[in-house]
Amino acid sequence: MRFSFWIRKLWHRHGPKRRLIVVNWDTPPDHLPTKHLYVCRENGEDWSVAMRCPCGCGDTLELMLLKEAKPNWILKAEGPPTLHPSVWRQSGCGAHFWLRDGHIHWC
């Protein structure tokens, strides 16, 4: 693996925690800062969470929170954000990681 990936991996695990920002519409903003997660909420219901891929490829990840959607994720938003289950990109960069307590943990 590239040296820069290892530096990024250490930064994600030990650097500042990701912040959770709530937006009151059903689509994420066009520009997503690297260290933020956006929860898309409409009528008091959380629809999805959006973030930039932590591998550095720059892709936007939008993960569904609705129970009816398949696949879906569970967001724990008390304190730093945690997502369950892991995020595994089946296309593109193929990143596989957990978001726990605001930090990225690579699989």
Phi and psi in radians as a Rosetta constraint file:
Dihedral C 1 N 2 CA 2 C 2 CIRCULARHARMONIC -1.255 0.35
Dihedral N 2 CA 2 C 2 N 3 CIRCULARHARMONIC 2.599 0.35
Dihedral C 2 N 3 CA 3 C 3 CIRCULARHARMONIC -1.059 0.35
Dihedral N 3 CA 3 C 3 N 4 CIRCULARHARMONIC -0.689 0.35
Dihedral C 3 N 4 CA 4 C 4 CIRCULARHARMONIC -1.095 0.35
Dihedral N 4 CA 4 C 4 N 5 CIRCULARHARMONIC -0.553 0.35
Dihedral C 4 N 5 CA 5 C 5 CIRCULARHARMONIC -1.127 0.35
Dihedral N 5 CA 5 C 5 N 6 CIRCULARHARMONIC -0.723 0.35
Dihedral C 5 N 6 CA 6 C 6 CIRCULARHARMONIC -1.141 0.35
Dihedral N 6 CA 6 C 6 N 7 CIRCULARHARMONIC -0.679 0.35
Dihedral C 6 N 7 CA 7 C 7 CIRCULARHARMONIC -1.105 0.35
Dihedral N 7 CA 7 C 7 N 8 CIRCULARHARMONIC -0.792 0.35
Dihedral C 7 N 8 CA 8 C 8 CIRCULARHARMONIC -1.085 0.35
Dihedral N 8 CA 8 C 8 N 9 CIRCULARHARMONIC -0.684 0.35
Dihedral C 8 N 9 CA 9 C 9 CIRCULARHARMONIC -1.076 0.35
Dihedral N 9 CA 9 C 9 N 10 CIRCULARHARMONIC -0.791 0.35
Dihedral C 9 N 10 CA 10 C 10 CIRCULARHARMONIC -1.113 0.35
Dihedral N 10 CA 10 C 10 N 11 CIRCULARHARMONIC -0.711 0.35
Dihedral C 10 N 11 CA 11 C 11 CIRCULARHARMONIC -1.101 0.35
Dihedral N 11 CA 11 C 11 N 12 CIRCULARHARMONIC -0.748 0.35
Dihedral C 11 N 12 CA 12 C 12 CIRCULARHARMONIC -1.142 0.35
Dihedral N 12 CA 12 C 12 N 13 CIRCULARHARMONIC -0.595 0.35
Dihedral C 12 N 13 CA 13 C 13 CIRCULARHARMONIC -1.434 0.35
Dihedral N 13 CA 13 C 13 N 14 CIRCULARHARMONIC -0.600 0.35
Dihedral C 13 N 14 CA 14 C 14 CIRCULARHARMONIC -2.047 0.35
Dihedral N 14 CA 14 C 14 N 15 CIRCULARHARMONIC -0.112 0.35
Dihedral C 14 N 15 CA 15 C 15 CIRCULARHARMONIC -1.414 0.35
Dihedral N 15 CA 15 C 15 N 16 CIRCULARHARMONIC -2.871 0.35
Dihedral C 15 N 16 CA 16 C 16 CIRCULARHARMONIC -1.080 0.35
Dihedral N 16 CA 16 C 16 N 17 CIRCULARHARMONIC 2.589 0.35
Dihedral C 16 N 17 CA 17 C 17 CIRCULARHARMONIC -1.319 0.35
Dihedral N 17 CA 17 C 17 N 18 CIRCULARHARMONIC 2.683 0.35
Dihedral C 17 N 18 CA 18 C 18 CIRCULARHARMONIC -1.284 0.35
Dihedral N 18 CA 18 C 18 N 19 CIRCULARHARMONIC 2.508 0.35
Dihedral C 18 N 19 CA 19 C 19 CIRCULARHARMONIC -1.751 0.35
Dihedral N 19 CA 19 C 19 N 20 CIRCULARHARMONIC 2.646 0.35
Dihedral C 19 N 20 CA 20 C 20 CIRCULARHARMONIC -1.833 0.35
Dihedral N 20 CA 20 C 20 N 21 CIRCULARHARMONIC 2.199 0.35
Dihedral C 20 N 21 CA 21 C 21 CIRCULARHARMONIC -2.132 0.35
Dihedral N 21 CA 21 C 21 N 22 CIRCULARHARMONIC 2.248 0.35
Dihedral C 21 N 22 CA 22 C 22 CIRCULARHARMONIC -1.697 0.35
Dihedral N 22 CA 22 C 22 N 23 CIRCULARHARMONIC 2.256 0.35
Dihedral C 22 N 23 CA 23 C 23 CIRCULARHARMONIC -2.019 0.35
Dihedral N 23 CA 23 C 23 N 24 CIRCULARHARMONIC 2.470 0.35
Dihedral C 23 N 24 CA 24 C 24 CIRCULARHARMONIC -1.701 0.35
Dihedral N 24 CA 24 C 24 N 25 CIRCULARHARMONIC 0.949 0.35
Dihedral C 24 N 25 CA 25 C 25 CIRCULARHARMONIC -2.689 0.35
Dihedral N 25 CA 25 C 25 N 26 CIRCULARHARMONIC 2.974 0.35
Dihedral C 25 N 26 CA 26 C 26 CIRCULARHARMONIC -1.576 0.35
Dihedral N 26 CA 26 C 26 N 27 CIRCULARHARMONIC 0.078 0.35
Dihedral C 26 N 27 CA 27 C 27 CIRCULARHARMONIC -2.232 0.35
Dihedral N 27 CA 27 C 27 N 28 CIRCULARHARMONIC 2.548 0.35
Dihedral C 27 N 28 CA 28 C 28 CIRCULARHARMONIC -1.296 0.35
Dihedral N 28 CA 28 C 28 N 29 CIRCULARHARMONIC 2.818 0.35
Dihedral C 28 N 29 CA 29 C 29 CIRCULARHARMONIC -1.098 0.35
Dihedral N 29 CA 29 C 29 N 30 CIRCULARHARMONIC 2.766 0.35
Dihedral C 29 N 30 CA 30 C 30 CIRCULARHARMONIC -1.169 0.35
Dihedral N 30 CA 30 C 30 N 31 CIRCULARHARMONIC -0.679 0.35
Dihedral C 30 N 31 CA 31 C 31 CIRCULARHARMONIC -1.854 0.35
Dihedral N 31 CA 31 C 31 N 32 CIRCULARHARMONIC 2.125 0.35
Dihedral C 31 N 32 CA 32 C 32 CIRCULARHARMONIC -1.991 0.35
Dihedral N 32 CA 32 C 32 N 33 CIRCULARHARMONIC 2.065 0.35
Dihedral C 32 N 33 CA 33 C 33 CIRCULARHARMONIC -1.095 0.35
Dihedral N 33 CA 33 C 33 N 34 CIRCULARHARMONIC 2.704 0.35
Dihedral C 33 N 34 CA 34 C 34 CIRCULARHARMONIC -1.072 0.35
Dihedral N 34 CA 34 C 34 N 35 CIRCULARHARMONIC -0.712 0.35
Dihedral C 34 N 35 CA 35 C 35 CIRCULARHARMONIC -1.708 0.35
Dihedral N 35 CA 35 C 35 N 36 CIRCULARHARMONIC 0.286 0.35
Dihedral C 35 N 36 CA 36 C 36 CIRCULARHARMONIC -2.082 0.35
Dihedral N 36 CA 36 C 36 N 37 CIRCULARHARMONIC 2.658 0.35
Dihedral C 36 N 37 CA 37 C 37 CIRCULARHARMONIC -2.021 0.35
Dihedral N 37 CA 37 C 37 N 38 CIRCULARHARMONIC 2.383 0.35
Dihedral C 37 N 38 CA 38 C 38 CIRCULARHARMONIC -1.941 0.35
Dihedral N 38 CA 38 C 38 N 39 CIRCULARHARMONIC 2.160 0.35
Dihedral C 38 N 39 CA 39 C 39 CIRCULARHARMONIC -1.681 0.35
Dihedral N 39 CA 39 C 39 N 40 CIRCULARHARMONIC 2.139 0.35
Dihedral C 39 N 40 CA 40 C 40 CIRCULARHARMONIC -1.579 0.35
Dihedral N 40 CA 40 C 40 N 41 CIRCULARHARMONIC 2.053 0.35
Dihedral C 40 N 41 CA 41 C 41 CIRCULARHARMONIC -2.187 0.35
Dihedral N 41 CA 41 C 41 N 42 CIRCULARHARMONIC 2.323 0.35
Dihedral C 41 N 42 CA 42 C 42 CIRCULARHARMONIC -2.377 0.35
Dihedral N 42 CA 42 C 42 N 43 CIRCULARHARMONIC 2.260 0.35
Dihedral C 42 N 43 CA 43 C 43 CIRCULARHARMONIC 0.946 0.35
Dihedral N 43 CA 43 C 43 N 44 CIRCULARHARMONIC 0.688 0.35
Dihedral C 43 N 44 CA 44 C 44 CIRCULARHARMONIC 1.361 0.35
Dihedral N 44 CA 44 C 44 N 45 CIRCULARHARMONIC 0.049 0.35
Dihedral C 44 N 45 CA 45 C 45 CIRCULARHARMONIC -1.948 0.35
Dihedral N 45 CA 45 C 45 N 46 CIRCULARHARMONIC 2.265 0.35
Dihedral C 45 N 46 CA 46 C 46 CIRCULARHARMONIC -1.351 0.35
Dihedral N 46 CA 46 C 46 N 47 CIRCULARHARMONIC 2.197 0.35
Dihedral C 46 N 47 CA 47 C 47 CIRCULARHARMONIC -1.702 0.35
Dihedral N 47 CA 47 C 47 N 48 CIRCULARHARMONIC -0.864 0.35
Dihedral C 47 N 48 CA 48 C 48 CIRCULARHARMONIC -2.716 0.35
Dihedral N 48 CA 48 C 48 N 49 CIRCULARHARMONIC 2.922 0.35
Dihedral C 48 N 49 CA 49 C 49 CIRCULARHARMONIC -2.179 0.35
Dihedral N 49 CA 49 C 49 N 50 CIRCULARHARMONIC 2.395 0.35
Dihedral C 49 N 50 CA 50 C 50 CIRCULARHARMONIC -2.164 0.35
Dihedral N 50 CA 50 C 50 N 51 CIRCULARHARMONIC 2.527 0.35
Dihedral C 50 N 51 CA 51 C 51 CIRCULARHARMONIC -2.762 0.35
Dihedral N 51 CA 51 C 51 N 52 CIRCULARHARMONIC 2.836 0.35
Dihedral C 51 N 52 CA 52 C 52 CIRCULARHARMONIC -1.443 0.35
Dihedral N 52 CA 52 C 52 N 53 CIRCULARHARMONIC 2.527 0.35
Dihedral C 52 N 53 CA 53 C 53 CIRCULARHARMONIC -1.043 0.35
Dihedral N 53 CA 53 C 53 N 54 CIRCULARHARMONIC 2.242 0.35
Dihedral C 53 N 54 CA 54 C 54 CIRCULARHARMONIC -1.286 0.35
Dihedral N 54 CA 54 C 54 N 55 CIRCULARHARMONIC -0.135 0.35
Dihedral C 54 N 55 CA 55 C 55 CIRCULARHARMONIC -1.276 0.35
Dihedral N 55 CA 55 C 55 N 56 CIRCULARHARMONIC -0.303 0.35
Dihedral C 55 N 56 CA 56 C 56 CIRCULARHARMONIC 1.786 0.35
Dihedral N 56 CA 56 C 56 N 57 CIRCULARHARMONIC 0.025 0.35
Dihedral C 56 N 57 CA 57 C 57 CIRCULARHARMONIC -1.251 0.35
Dihedral N 57 CA 57 C 57 N 58 CIRCULARHARMONIC -0.343 0.35
Dihedral C 57 N 58 CA 58 C 58 CIRCULARHARMONIC 1.568 0.35
Dihedral N 58 CA 58 C 58 N 59 CIRCULARHARMONIC -0.045 0.35
Dihedral C 58 N 59 CA 59 C 59 CIRCULARHARMONIC -1.216 0.35
Dihedral N 59 CA 59 C 59 N 60 CIRCULARHARMONIC 2.616 0.35
Dihedral C 59 N 60 CA 60 C 60 CIRCULARHARMONIC -1.596 0.35
Dihedral N 60 CA 60 C 60 N 61 CIRCULARHARMONIC 2.267 0.35
Dihedral C 60 N 61 CA 61 C 61 CIRCULARHARMONIC -1.837 0.35
Dihedral N 61 CA 61 C 61 N 62 CIRCULARHARMONIC 2.241 0.35
Dihedral C 61 N 62 CA 62 C 62 CIRCULARHARMONIC -2.119 0.35
Dihedral N 62 CA 62 C 62 N 63 CIRCULARHARMONIC 2.024 0.35
Dihedral C 62 N 63 CA 63 C 63 CIRCULARHARMONIC -1.928 0.35
Dihedral N 63 CA 63 C 63 N 64 CIRCULARHARMONIC 2.196 0.35
Dihedral C 63 N 64 CA 64 C 64 CIRCULARHARMONIC -1.325 0.35
Dihedral N 64 CA 64 C 64 N 65 CIRCULARHARMONIC 2.405 0.35
Dihedral C 64 N 65 CA 65 C 65 CIRCULARHARMONIC -1.847 0.35
Dihedral N 65 CA 65 C 65 N 66 CIRCULARHARMONIC -0.221 0.35
Dihedral C 65 N 66 CA 66 C 66 CIRCULARHARMONIC -1.201 0.35
Dihedral N 66 CA 66 C 66 N 67 CIRCULARHARMONIC 2.370 0.35
Dihedral C 66 N 67 CA 67 C 67 CIRCULARHARMONIC -1.142 0.35
Dihedral N 67 CA 67 C 67 N 68 CIRCULARHARMONIC -0.457 0.35
Dihedral C 67 N 68 CA 68 C 68 CIRCULARHARMONIC -1.294 0.35
Dihedral N 68 CA 68 C 68 N 69 CIRCULARHARMONIC -0.399 0.35
Dihedral C 68 N 69 CA 69 C 69 CIRCULARHARMONIC -1.402 0.35
Dihedral N 69 CA 69 C 69 N 70 CIRCULARHARMONIC 2.546 0.35
Dihedral C 69 N 70 CA 70 C 70 CIRCULARHARMONIC -2.242 0.35
Dihedral N 70 CA 70 C 70 N 71 CIRCULARHARMONIC 2.165 0.35
Dihedral C 70 N 71 CA 71 C 71 CIRCULARHARMONIC -1.323 0.35
Dihedral N 71 CA 71 C 71 N 72 CIRCULARHARMONIC 2.840 0.35
Dihedral C 71 N 72 CA 72 C 72 CIRCULARHARMONIC -2.402 0.35
Dihedral N 72 CA 72 C 72 N 73 CIRCULARHARMONIC 2.815 0.35
Dihedral C 72 N 73 CA 73 C 73 CIRCULARHARMONIC -2.153 0.35
Dihedral N 73 CA 73 C 73 N 74 CIRCULARHARMONIC 2.792 0.35
Dihedral C 73 N 74 CA 74 C 74 CIRCULARHARMONIC -1.948 0.35
Dihedral N 74 CA 74 C 74 N 75 CIRCULARHARMONIC 2.240 0.35
Dihedral C 74 N 75 CA 75 C 75 CIRCULARHARMONIC -1.868 0.35
Dihedral N 75 CA 75 C 75 N 76 CIRCULARHARMONIC 2.156 0.35
Dihedral C 75 N 76 CA 76 C 76 CIRCULARHARMONIC -1.727 0.35
Dihedral N 76 CA 76 C 76 N 77 CIRCULARHARMONIC 1.977 0.35
Dihedral C 76 N 77 CA 77 C 77 CIRCULARHARMONIC -1.903 0.35
Dihedral N 77 CA 77 C 77 N 78 CIRCULARHARMONIC 0.054 0.35
Dihedral C 77 N 78 CA 78 C 78 CIRCULARHARMONIC -1.355 0.35
Dihedral N 78 CA 78 C 78 N 79 CIRCULARHARMONIC 1.984 0.35
Dihedral C 78 N 79 CA 79 C 79 CIRCULARHARMONIC 1.415 0.35
Dihedral N 79 CA 79 C 79 N 80 CIRCULARHARMONIC -2.714 0.35
Dihedral C 79 N 80 CA 80 C 80 CIRCULARHARMONIC -1.095 0.35
Dihedral N 80 CA 80 C 80 N 81 CIRCULARHARMONIC 2.504 0.35
Dihedral C 80 N 81 CA 81 C 81 CIRCULARHARMONIC -1.222 0.35
Dihedral N 81 CA 81 C 81 N 82 CIRCULARHARMONIC 2.551 0.35
Dihedral C 81 N 82 CA 82 C 82 CIRCULARHARMONIC -2.343 0.35
Dihedral N 82 CA 82 C 82 N 83 CIRCULARHARMONIC 2.349 0.35
Dihedral C 82 N 83 CA 83 C 83 CIRCULARHARMONIC -1.975 0.35
Dihedral N 83 CA 83 C 83 N 84 CIRCULARHARMONIC 2.490 0.35
Dihedral C 83 N 84 CA 84 C 84 CIRCULARHARMONIC -2.388 0.35
Dihedral N 84 CA 84 C 84 N 85 CIRCULARHARMONIC 2.343 0.35
Dihedral C 84 N 85 CA 85 C 85 CIRCULARHARMONIC -1.383 0.35
Dihedral N 85 CA 85 C 85 N 86 CIRCULARHARMONIC -2.891 0.35
Dihedral C 85 N 86 CA 86 C 86 CIRCULARHARMONIC -1.169 0.35
Dihedral N 86 CA 86 C 86 N 87 CIRCULARHARMONIC 2.837 0.35
Dihedral C 86 N 87 CA 87 C 87 CIRCULARHARMONIC -1.801 0.35
Dihedral N 87 CA 87 C 87 N 88 CIRCULARHARMONIC 2.134 0.35
Dihedral C 87 N 88 CA 88 C 88 CIRCULARHARMONIC -2.293 0.35
Dihedral N 88 CA 88 C 88 N 89 CIRCULARHARMONIC 1.893 0.35
Dihedral C 88 N 89 CA 89 C 89 CIRCULARHARMONIC -1.331 0.35
Dihedral N 89 CA 89 C 89 N 90 CIRCULARHARMONIC 2.082 0.35
Dihedral C 89 N 90 CA 90 C 90 CIRCULARHARMONIC -1.473 0.35
Dihedral N 90 CA 90 C 90 N 91 CIRCULARHARMONIC -0.223 0.35
Dihedral C 90 N 91 CA 91 C 91 CIRCULARHARMONIC -2.311 0.35
Dihedral N 91 CA 91 C 91 N 92 CIRCULARHARMONIC 3.054 0.35
Dihedral C 91 N 92 CA 92 C 92 CIRCULARHARMONIC 1.224 0.35
Dihedral N 92 CA 92 C 92 N 93 CIRCULARHARMONIC -2.243 0.35
Dihedral C 92 N 93 CA 93 C 93 CIRCULARHARMONIC -1.307 0.35
Dihedral N 93 CA 93 C 93 N 94 CIRCULARHARMONIC -0.351 0.35
Dihedral C 93 N 94 CA 94 C 94 CIRCULARHARMONIC 1.330 0.35
Dihedral N 94 CA 94 C 94 N 95 CIRCULARHARMONIC 0.329 0.35
Dihedral C 94 N 95 CA 95 C 95 CIRCULARHARMONIC -1.020 0.35
Dihedral N 95 CA 95 C 95 N 96 CIRCULARHARMONIC 2.496 0.35
Dihedral C 95 N 96 CA 96 C 96 CIRCULARHARMONIC -2.399 0.35
Dihedral N 96 CA 96 C 96 N 97 CIRCULARHARMONIC 2.056 0.35
Dihedral C 96 N 97 CA 97 C 97 CIRCULARHARMONIC -2.708 0.35
Dihedral N 97 CA 97 C 97 N 98 CIRCULARHARMONIC 2.835 0.35
Dihedral C 97 N 98 CA 98 C 98 CIRCULARHARMONIC -1.889 0.35
Dihedral N 98 CA 98 C 98 N 99 CIRCULARHARMONIC 2.595 0.35
Dihedral C 98 N 99 CA 99 C 99 CIRCULARHARMONIC -1.970 0.35
Dihedral N 99 CA 99 C 99 N 100 CIRCULARHARMONIC 1.883 0.35
Dihedral C 99 N 100 CA 100 C 100 CIRCULARHARMONIC -2.244 0.35
Dihedral N 100 CA 100 C 100 N 101 CIRCULARHARMONIC 2.228 0.35
Dihedral C 100 N 101 CA 101 C 101 CIRCULARHARMONIC 0.923 0.35
Dihedral N 101 CA 101 C 101 N 102 CIRCULARHARMONIC 0.658 0.35
Dihedral C 101 N 102 CA 102 C 102 CIRCULARHARMONIC 1.443 0.35
Dihedral N 102 CA 102 C 102 N 103 CIRCULARHARMONIC -0.026 0.35
Dihedral C 102 N 103 CA 103 C 103 CIRCULARHARMONIC -2.017 0.35
Dihedral N 103 CA 103 C 103 N 104 CIRCULARHARMONIC 2.616 0.35
Dihedral C 103 N 104 CA 104 C 104 CIRCULARHARMONIC -1.513 0.35
Dihedral N 104 CA 104 C 104 N 105 CIRCULARHARMONIC 2.283 0.35
Dihedral C 104 N 105 CA 105 C 105 CIRCULARHARMONIC -2.115 0.35
Dihedral N 105 CA 105 C 105 N 106 CIRCULARHARMONIC 1.997 0.35
Dihedral C 105 N 106 CA 106 C 106 CIRCULARHARMONIC -1.363 0.35
Dihedral N 106 CA 106 C 106 N 107 CIRCULARHARMONIC 2.505 0.35
